[in-house]
Amino acid sequence: MLRKIPEVRMSTASRSRSALVAVLFVLSATACGSSSKPSTSSTTSTVPGSARPALSGPLNVFAASSLTEAFKTEQTNLSTSNSGLSLTFNFAGSQALVTQIQQGADVDVFASADTKNMKKLEDAGLVDPPRTFARNRLEIAVAPGNPKHITSLADLERSGVTLVLADVSVPAGKYARQAFTNAGLPAPEPVSNELDVKSALSKLTLGEADAVVVYVTDVKAAGNKVEGVTIPDAQNVVAVYPIAVLKAAKHAAAAAAFVDEIATGGGQQVLKDKGFLPPS
């Protein structure tokens, strides 16, 4: 006759301990599994500038002619840390650049010497919201030694003084005429109206003008080729420079990174070194 094996009954305490062990095992396995998944939180450094995407690939930048020296210096600086970047610049009067953009030019970034021309592109829905990145002021440029003894805007209206300005459609030309108005003077009568400040300045360095009204930065860039005559604050005009990414930009990521570099990155020091005022 078979012997009946007695049923083994677990005490309540034993069952509780077993259940606890099972729960701990599941929790441990879950924790181990989750540790292998990438964290959803950002690990990007918060140091200013470190979170900017790398600048790479081709980038077409349209910029006001007064930015020529600053942007070319920035190009040299960027090339040392962004070997994959290929910058192509088109420098001209802001009004001319806007016309080219409206006609479908291949552009990634536009930097203007005034807000009026940038607004034309904003109103047409062609650019992302612009950012102010610099300001500038006017100065009279004369030949070295100031042979005509020019000391003020009023002197530019003397008989025998050959004055050249940027055209009224050009930001610098518009600002210059505003400065004459601020000084209580009649509208100037230049012998030539140039389509950008660099062209106006070249008239002076070539001996075709006695004086021009350009930006402080243009006088500084010309070095010993010209001499600057200060325009008093009460008569002067402050130019505001905005920059924006084109909505049709073919290289939008690099364009946004370039705008960041100019507006808040190393470009700010370059602009300061060239004589520009900070954006605010």
Summary of the structure (lengths in Angstrom):
residues: 280
radius of gyration: 32.1
end to end distance: 103.9
largest distance: 140.9
contacts: 863
relative contact order: 0.18
helix: 41%
strand: 21%
